[in-house]
Amino acid sequence: MHIQFCGAAGEVTGSCHYVEAGGLKLLLDCGLFQGGDDRHQKNCEPFPFDVAALDYVLLSHAHIDHAGRLPLLHKLGYNGPILGTKPSVELAEVLLLDSAHLQEEDAKWKKKRLQKKGEEAEWVKPLYTIEEAEACLDQLQGVDYEETVRLKDGVSVRYLDAGHILGSSILELTVKENGAEKRLVFSGDLGVRGAPILRDPTLVERADFLLMESTYGDRLHENADNKCELLRLAVKDTIKRGGKLLMPAFAVGRTQEILYELNSLFEDNAVPRVPVFVDSPMAISATKILLQHPEVYDAETNALIAGGEKPFQFPEVRMVQSVDESKELHHLRKPCIIIAGSGMCTGGRIKHHLHNNIDNPVNTILFVGYQGVGTLGRSIREGAQSVRIFGQQHAVRAEVRHIDGFSAHADRDGLIEWFAGIRDKPQETCFVHGDPEAAAALSATIAEKFKVATRVPARLDTVEVA
C-alpha cells in the first residue's frame, strides 16, 4: 500500500491523500486550501498523480476544505465515482455550487480592482465555474453509515459516523494484498463527544495504519463547560448597547448548533427575543437537509423534537435568501443577531456585514469556530486594529469575542480518547489536518502515552505500508 499526502499535511486545509492499494488508485478527499497568501497557488498547482487514472474518490465529508477541489478534479479528467454518505452527497451538491459561485465572484472582484489600477486582468480566472461544478455532481454516489462497499475483489470501504457535521465519516479501508489483510483508517474530522444534535464519533475496533486529524491536537476547548453562558452574555451585552451581533459561522454544523442554543436561551427567557437572521443560502439549504435526516440525531435532539420543539425553526429566525434582503440588513438600526458565512471570513456575505459594521463599537463580532492561519477571521480574532476588506482598510472598533467550546472538532483530550478506543492499535499513525505545532504535539503525546509509532508528514511526503 502506497500513500502520498497531497494536502492537509502540515496545515489544516486542503485535505487530499492519494492511495494505491489492492490494484486500485484512490483519493481520500479533495479539498480546497483556505487561508494564507499562497492558497491560490496551491489550489492551482497540478496534482502529483495521474488524475484520469484514479479509480475512486472517497469523501469523508462535504466541508469545502475536504471536497472543494472535486470540480477541478473533474475538469482535469476524472470521471469516476465519488463515494460519500447520503447526507454528505446532498450537502456537497449545495457546497460545491456555492464554492463555484464564490470562485467566480472573487475572480470578478479581482479583475475589477486590477482594471481600476490600470493593470492587466485578463489572466484572472476562477479555479472552476458553476457550470464546471455542476458537471461533477453526477459522480457523487451516496452510501449508508456502516455499509460495506466493495470496490473490487479484496478491497472494500466502510463509512462510520465521525460526529463532526451532518454526514461526516471515518473511512475504514480494508485491503487484501499478498495474502494478508490490511486496514487503513482515515479519521476525517472527528466531532465532540456530548455535543448536541449529532451522535458521538464511532470508536474503531482495528487500524493497521491510521491517518488522524489533529486540528486541536495541542489544546483544549477553553469554553466547553460554559459556552452557552458566554453566548448568553454576548447576546445580552450587544442588545444592551443596541448593536448587532455578527457571527461568522460555518454553514454546515455550526449554524445549526448556534440556532439550537439560541432557541434554548429564548425558551428559558435568558435573553430578550430579537430577530436572528441566517444570511446564508448555503446554511439555509444545509438546515433543510439536516431536517430530512433525523436518523443522524442523537437521543436528546430526537426527544426535544418529539416534545414539540423546533430547535432550528423557532419564530425569531429569519432565513435570508436574496442579495437584496441581505443588503437591507445593513440599514437595520435595532439589535439583532446575524449568522453568515464563510466561517473564516474568507468570502461570502459575512465580509459585507463586516465591511458595514466592523468600525462601530456598539456591535460585536463573535467567533464560534476555528480561524485558519492567514484568514481574515484569524486577523480579527487575534486583535488586528485594522483589516482590509474588499480592498479597503477598516478600523476594528466592534467588540471581538470568541467561544471555542462550539468547535465541531474534538479537542486534544477528545482526540486522545478516540485513539484510546481503538482496540487493535495501528502500526503507525500519521497526523494530518493540523497546523505544524498542533500535529507535532499530538503525535508526541500519542507516541508516549500508547508506545506506538507516529509521524507528522509534510505535503507530498509518501509512505509505504508493508
N, C-alpha and C positions, 0 to 999 in steps of 0.2 A: 504494500500500500504506500502510495506516494502522496504527500500533502505539500501544497505551496500556499503561503499566506499572502494573499493579494490585496488585503485591505483590513482595517481594524486591527492591525498588528503594530503595537507601539503607539496606538491612538484609539480614540473611541469610535469614530465613524468609518464608513466605507466597508462594512463587513463583506468579505469575499474570500472564500477559501476553496482552492482547486484540489480535487482529489482524484487520483487514479487508483481504482480498486476493482478486483474481480473482472477485469477486462472492460470496465466502464470508465468514462471520463465524466466526472460530476462536479458541480459547483454548489457549494453551500453559501447561499445568499449572494446578492449582487447589489450592494448598497452604494448610495452617494456619499462622497466625502463632504462633510459640512464643517464650516468654521476654518479659520486660518487663511493666510494670504495666498497659499499655494493650492487651495481646494479646487479651483477651476483647472489648474494644470493637471492635478492628479486625476480629476474626473475625465479629462480628455486624453490622458495617456493610453496607448494601446494596451490591451490585456496581454499578460505574459503567457498566454496559452492560445491554442487554436480555437477560436470561438465556434466556428462551424462544426468542429469535431466533437463538441460536447454531446453527451447522451441525455443528461437530465440536469435541471437546476432544482435544488431542494431548498425551499424557502422556510426560514424559521418563523418569521412574522412579517407584517406588512409595513412596519415603520420605514421611512424613506432611507435611513442610513443602513437598512438591510435589503431593501427592494428597489431603491431609486434608480439603479442603472439597468434594470431589466429592459426598458425600451431601447437603450443603447446597445445592449447585447443582441436584441432582435435586429436592430438596424445594421449591425455588423455581420449578420449571417446566421444567428442561432434561431432555429425554427422548431426545436424540440419541446417536450413538456416542461412546465414549471409547476412543481407539486407543492401545495401548502394545505393547511386545514381549510375547511369550507368557509369559516368566518374570515380567515386570512385572505382568501381569494376575493371575497366580496369587498373587504377593506382595500386590498391592493388595487382593485379597479378604480376606486374613488381616489386613493392617494396618488397613484401614478398619473392620472389625468390632471390632478391639481398640481403635481410637481411639474408636469409639462407646461401647464399654464404659467407657473412661476418662472420656468426657464425662458419662455417666450417674453414675458413681461420684463424680466431682468435684462435680457438682450436689448429690448426696445428702449429701456431707460438708459442703458449704457451707450447705445448708439446716439440717443438724443444729447447726452452730456458731451460726447466726443464731438458731435457736429456743432454744438454750441461753442466749443473751443476752437472750431475750425480744423479739427483733426480728422484723419481718415477713419471711417467707421464701417466700411463695407465688410471688413473681416469679422465683425461681431456676429456670431450665430448662436442660437440656443443649442444646448447639448442634444436635445431632441425636442420635437414638436408634439402638439396634441395629437396630430394625425399619426405620428410615429409611435406614440404611447398607445393609442387605440389599436394599432396593428399587433401589439404583443399580447393583448388581453385574451385572445383566443387560445393562447398557450397555457393559460392558468388552469389547473385542474385541482379540484378540492377533494380532500380525504378526511376521514373521521379521526378523532383522537383514539389512540390505542389500536388503530387499524394497521396491520402489517401489509405493506405494499411491496410486491415482488417486482424488482427492476429487471432482473434476468436470473437465470439459474445461479444459485449461490449468492445472490446479492438482494437484500431487502432493506426497507427503511420503515421505522415506526415513529409516529408523531405522538409525543407525550406533552401534557399540559405544563407550560412554563410559568403560568400565573402572572405574566408581565402585562400584556394587553390582550384584548379580545383576539382569540385565535393563535396566540403565541405558543411556540413549541420548542421542546427539546427534541433534537433529531437523534435517533438511535439507528445507526447504520451497521448492519450485520453482513459480513463478507466471508465467504469460504474461498481460501486460496491455498494451493499446495496441500490439500487435505486437512487444513486447520481452519477453524472459525475465529475470526477477529471481530470485535465490536468497537466501532468508533462512535463516540458520543459527542455531539455538539450541543452545548447548553443553550445556545441562543442567548437571549436576555432573560434572566431569572427575576421573578417578581418577589414581592414582600409577603412573607407568611402573616396571615391575620389581617391583611388589607381588605377593605370592603369590596363588594361586587363579585370579584373573580375568586376561583378556587386557588389553593396554595400550590406552589410548584411541586410537580411529581418527583418523588425520590427514585433514583435509578438503581437497579439491582447490581448491574455489572457494567464496567467500561474497561476495555483493554487499552484504549488511548482516548484521551479527553481533550477537547477544545472548550475552554471555560471562560466566560466573560469575567471582567474584573473592574467594571466601571467604578464601583465604590470599594475597591479592594484594600484601600488604606485608611478607611474612615467609617464611622458610624453615622447614621442619620441623626443629626443633632436634636431635631424637634419631634421625634417619633411619638413620644408619650404625650406631648401637649400640642400637637399640630392643630387640633380643632380649636383649642383656646387661642392660639396665635392667629388663626383665621378669623375667629370672632373679634379679636382686638383690632385686626387690620380693617375689618368691615366697619366696626363701631367708630374707630378713630377717624376714618375717612368720611363717614357720613356726618360726624360731628363737625368736621371742617367744611362740609358742603361740597366735597370733591368727588372725583371719580376714582374708583379702584380699578386699575388696569392689571390684568393678569395674563401675561404671555403663557399660554398653555398648549401642550401637545393635543392635537385634535382627537387622538385616539387614546383613551385611557384616562389621561389626566383631567380633561374637561369633564368627563362623566363622573369621576370621583369627586371633583370640586362641586359639581351640581348636587351630588348625593349629600355632601356635607353641608352645603348651603341650605338645602331643604331641611336638614335636621336642625340647623340653627334657627330657621324661620319657624318651624313647627314647635320648637321649645321656647319661642319668644325671647331668644338670647340676643337678637339684634333686630333693629327696625326692618320692616319689609321694604325693600327697594327693588327697582327693576334690575333684572340680571339679563344682560344681552350676550348671547352666544353669537359672536360676529365672525363666523367661520362656516361657510357652506360645507367644508370638509368635516368639521366637527358635528354639524347637523346630520350629515349623511352617516357618520360613524355612530351617532346616537341611535339613529333609526335601525342600523344593522345590529347594534347591541340589543335593542328591544326585540329583535327577531330571533335571538339566540339565548333564551332563558336556560337552556341546558348547561351553559357555562357558568351560571351564577353560583355563588356559594350559598350555604344554607340560610345565613342571616338575610341576604338580599331576597331570596325566594320567600322567606317568611314575611318580610316587610311588604312585598308586593301582594302576597296572599291576604294581608290585612288591609288592603285598600290603598296603600301609599303609592305615589308615583314619583319616585326619587329623581327622575330625570325630566319630568314634565310638569312641575308644580306651577301654580298660577303666575308667579313673578317672572318666569322665564320667557324671554322673547328671542325667537330664532331669527337672526338677521341674514337674509339670503342675498339681496341685491347690493350692488355697489352704492346705489343712491341711498338705500336705507342705512348703510354703513356711514356714509358721509353726513347724514342727518345727526348722527351721534356726536359729531364734532361741535355742533351748535347747542347741544344739550347742556343746560345750566343747573341741573339738580343732581343730587347724589345718585350714583348708580354703580353697578359692577359690570365691567366689560371683559369678557373672556374671549381672547382671539389668538390665532396662530400667526406666525410659527412660534413654537415653544422657546426657541433660542433667539428669536427676533431677527432671524436671517432673511425673512421675507414675509409675505402675507399682510393681512390687514393690521396686525399689531404695530407694524412700522408706521403706518399712517396715524394711528392713535398716539404713538409716542411722539411723532412729528408735531402733533397738535396739542399735546398735554404735558410733555416732559418738563417744560420750563415753568409750570405752575405749582407752587408749594402746597396748594390745598389738595392736590392729587397724590395718589400712592401707586407705585409700581411694585407689585408683589410677585416675586418669582417662586414658583412651586415645583420647579423641575431643574434638572441638570443643565448647566450652561457650558457648552464646549469652548475649549481654548480658541481664541480668535474671533468669537462671535460677538455681535452687538450686545446680546444679553449678558455675556460674561463681563464685558467692559462696564456696563451699568451696575451690575451686581457688585463688582469689585471696587466701586466708588469713583469711577471717572467723573470729573467735574463737567466735562462736555464731551459730546459724541457727535459723529457725523451720520446724518440720516438723509437719504436722497440727495447727497452731495452738499448738504448744508450743515453747518456746525450749530449744535443746540446745547445750551447750558442745562445741566441736570439739576433742577430745583425741586422736582417732585420728591416726596419721601420714598426711599427704596427699602423694601423689606424682603426677606426670603424665609421660606419654610421648607427645609429639606425633608421633613417627615412624609411629605406626599410623594416622594420619589416612587416610581414604578419599578425601580431596580432594588434588588436585595443589597443591603449594606455589607460591610466586612463580615460581621458575625453571621448574617444570613447566608452569605456565600460559603463560609466555613461549615455552617450547619448542613447546608445542602451537600457539600462534598463528603462530610462525615456520614451522611446517609447512604452513600454508595457501598453496598455490601462487599463486592469484589473490586478493590481499588485498582485504578489504572496503572499500567506500567510506566506511563509518562503523561503529564498534564501540561498543555501549552496554554498560557494565559493570554487572551486576546480581548479586544473591545475594552481597552482601558488606557488612560494616559500612562506614560512610562513608569512614573512613581507608584501609581496605584497597582499596576500589573506586577511590578517588581516586589512590592510589599506583600501582596497576596501570595505570590509564588514562594517567597521566603517563609511565610507563615505556614502555608500548607506543607511545604517540604519538611520543616522542622517538626510540626505537630504530628504528621502522619508518616514520617520517614519514607517519603515517596519521591520519585524523580519529577522535577518541574523545570520549565524554561519559559522565557518570555521572548517569542520570536519577533524579529523585525520584518517589515514589509518586504516581500519577495524571498524571504528565507524558505527553505524546504526541509522536510524531514521524511525519513523512510521508516515505516513501521514494519518490523520483521514479523 
